[in-house]
Amino acid sequence: QVQLVESGGGLVQAGGSLRLSCAASGSISEIVAMNWYRQVLGDQRELVAGITNGGSTNYGHSMKGRVTISRDNAKSTMYLQMNSLKPEDTGVYYCAVPRGNGMWYWGQGTQVTVSS
């Protein structure tokens, strides 16, 4: 089992920045990649960014160019630096780790609210 705990969400004005963190614990050896997803009002969860154990990254279209994903493998922690935030970025941001067979470990999510 892998446990994931997100932090760093909050209220920020449009144009501002936030840095989210996701701390992993438990069966760390299961982790081959870590991802950030988000769920904005009325929409399905969508990929924001992902990073493999080797450091390869990929970004979803919605925030590409405004976010940077990174990892500290020694701390089993993943980060998401978000810049130039917009009100439409408001939502819950989740950390997710694939566990094979289409299954995922999910964190509880952290709320990001961007005011106009």
Phi, psi and chi 1 to 4 in degrees:
 res  aa     phi    psi   chi1   chi2   chi3   chi4
   1 GLN       -  142.6  -65.4  -74.2  -37.5      -
   2 VAL  -118.5  131.8  173.9      -      -      -
   3 GLN  -107.1  139.2  -67.6   79.8   44.0      -
   4 LEU  -127.5  131.4  -57.3  168.7      -      -
   5 VAL  -129.2  117.7  178.0      -      -      -
   6 GLU   -90.9  154.0  -57.8   95.6  -25.8      -
   7 SER  -155.2  168.1   60.2      -      -      -
   8 GLY   104.1   -6.7      -      -      -      -
   9 GLY   -70.3  172.7      -      -      -      -
  10 GLY   162.4 -164.7      -      -      -      -
  11 LEU  -102.2  130.2  174.7   63.6      -      -
  12 VAL  -142.4  150.7   64.3      -      -      -
  13 GLN   -78.4  154.5  -71.4 -171.6  -27.7      -
  14 ALA   -54.4  137.5      -      -      -      -
  15 GLY    91.3  -10.2      -      -      -      -
  16 GLY   -84.2 -174.9      -      -      -      -
  17 SER  -131.2  153.8  -61.5      -      -      -
  18 LEU  -143.3  152.3  -78.2  175.0      -      -
  19 ARG  -122.5  116.0 -172.0 -168.2 -166.8 -151.5
  20 LEU   -93.2  149.2  -54.3 -176.8      -      -
  21 SER  -126.0  149.6  -61.5      -      -      -
  22 CYS  -135.3  114.5  170.6      -      -      -
  23 ALA   -99.6  126.1      -      -      -      -
  24 ALA  -102.1  145.1      -      -      -      -
  25 SER  -146.4  171.8   61.4      -      -      -
  26 GLY    93.5 -131.5      -      -      -      -
  27 SER   -81.4   72.7  -60.0      -      -      -
  28 ILE   -59.2  -31.3  -57.7  -61.4      -      -
  29 SER   -64.4  -17.6   60.6      -      -      -
  30 GLU   -73.6  -19.7  -72.1 -171.3   50.3      -
  31 ILE   -77.6  121.9  -61.1  174.5      -      -
  32 VAL  -112.2  -18.7  -64.5      -      -      -
  33 ALA  -159.6  157.2      -      -      -      -
  34 MET  -132.6  145.7  -60.2 -178.5   75.7      -
  35 ASN  -136.5  152.8  -59.9  -86.3      -      -
  36 TRP  -108.9  130.5  -74.9  102.7      -      -
  37 TYR  -120.4  161.7  -79.5   79.3      -      -
  38 ARG  -139.6  155.6   72.4  176.4 -171.2  176.3
  39 GLN  -129.3  107.3 -172.5  164.0   20.6      -
  40 VAL   -93.8  164.1  -61.0      -      -      -
  41 LEU   -52.7  123.7 -174.7   64.3      -      -
  42 GLY    80.5   -3.9      -      -      -      -
  43 ASP  -110.5  164.6  -71.1  -16.9      -      -
  44 GLN   -77.1  163.1  -65.5 -178.1  -26.2      -
  45 ARG   -62.3  138.5  -71.4 -173.7 -171.4 -176.3
  46 GLU  -131.6  150.8   61.4  177.2   -3.0      -
  47 LEU   -70.6  131.6  175.8   69.8      -      -
  48 VAL   -97.3  -49.2  177.3      -      -      -
  49 ALA  -167.3  155.9      -      -      -      -
  50 GLY  -140.8  156.7      -      -      -      -
  51 ILE  -146.5  134.4 -174.0  166.8      -      -
  52 THR   -88.0  172.5   68.0      -      -      -
  53 ASN   -60.4  -30.4  -74.8    3.2      -      -
  54 GLY   -83.3   -5.0      -      -      -      -
  55 GLY    97.2    2.1      -      -      -      -
  56 SER   -70.6  138.5  -63.5      -      -      -
  57 THR  -121.5  155.6   59.5      -      -      -
  58 ASN  -145.8  150.8   66.7  -68.7      -      -
  59 TYR  -127.8  141.1  -66.6   90.7      -      -
  60 GLY   -73.1  164.9      -      -      -      -
  61 HIS   -74.5  -26.7   68.5   89.3      -      -
  62 SER   -67.9  -32.3   59.7      -      -      -
  63 MET  -124.1    8.6  -59.7 -171.7   77.6      -
  64 LYS   -58.0  133.5 -166.6  170.3 -173.2  177.6
  65 GLY    94.1  -14.2      -      -      -      -
  66 ARG  -116.7   -6.0  -61.7 -172.7  -68.2  123.8
  67 VAL  -129.1  152.5  -62.8      -      -      -
  68 THR  -134.2  126.6  -57.7      -      -      -
  69 ILE  -100.6  144.8 -170.2  170.3      -      -
  70 SER  -151.7  166.7   60.5      -      -      -
  71 ARG  -139.5  148.8  -80.8  175.7   70.8  171.0
  72 ASP  -117.0   96.4 -176.8  -23.0      -      -
  73 ASN   -63.9  -32.4  -70.8  -30.4      -      -
  74 ALA   -62.9  -31.2      -      -      -      -
  75 LYS  -100.6   -0.2  -64.4 -178.8  179.5  179.0
  76 SER    51.9   43.3  -59.7      -      -      -
  77 THR  -128.8  140.2  -59.3      -      -      -
  78 MET  -116.6  148.5  173.2  178.6   64.5      -
  79 TYR  -127.6  155.5  -54.7   96.6      -      -
  80 LEU  -135.9  109.0 -173.3   70.2      -      -
  81 GLN   -88.6  120.9  177.1   66.2   42.7      -
  82 MET  -116.8  124.9  -54.9 -170.4  -65.0      -
  83 ASN  -121.1  164.5  -58.3  -40.5      -      -
  84 SER    49.4   47.8  -57.6      -      -      -
  85 LEU   -66.9  146.8  -74.5  163.8      -      -
  86 LYS  -119.9  155.2  -53.6  173.5 -177.7  179.4
  87 PRO   -54.4  -33.1  -28.8   36.0      -      -
  88 GLU   -72.9   -4.0   52.1  -96.7   42.9      -
  89 ASP   -84.2   -5.1  -65.7  -38.2      -      -
  90 THR   -61.2  130.0  -65.5      -      -      -
  91 GLY   167.7 -169.4      -      -      -      -
  92 VAL  -102.8  130.4 -178.3      -      -      -
  93 TYR  -107.3  129.2  -73.2   68.9      -      -
  94 TYR  -118.5  144.3  -62.8   91.1      -      -
  95 CYS   -94.4  138.8  176.1      -      -      -
  96 ALA  -144.0  142.3      -      -      -      -
  97 VAL  -129.5  127.8  167.2      -      -      -
  98 PRO   -71.7  141.3   25.0  -32.4      -      -
  99 ARG  -120.8   11.8   57.3 -174.1  -62.4 -172.7
 100 GLY    90.4  160.2      -      -      -      -
 101 ASN    55.0   30.3  -63.4  -38.7      -      -
 102 GLY    76.0    6.1      -      -      -      -
 103 MET   -96.5  156.9  -57.3  -67.0  -73.1      -
 104 TRP  -136.6  149.0  -67.4   77.7      -      -
 105 TYR   -91.4  137.4  -67.5  108.2      -      -
 106 TRP  -125.9  145.7  -67.5   92.9      -      -
 107 GLY   -83.0  179.8      -      -      -      -
 108 GLN   -82.3  -13.3   81.7  -72.0   -9.2      -
 109 GLY    93.6  153.4      -      -      -      -
 110 THR  -132.4  133.8 -174.0      -      -      -
 111 GLN   -79.9  130.9  176.1   70.1   42.1      -
 112 VAL  -118.0  124.6  170.9      -      -      -
 113 THR  -124.3  123.8  -57.8      -      -      -
 114 VAL  -113.3  117.9 -175.2      -      -      -
 115 SER   -91.6  149.3   63.1      -      -      -
 116 SER   -89.3      -   57.2      -      -      -
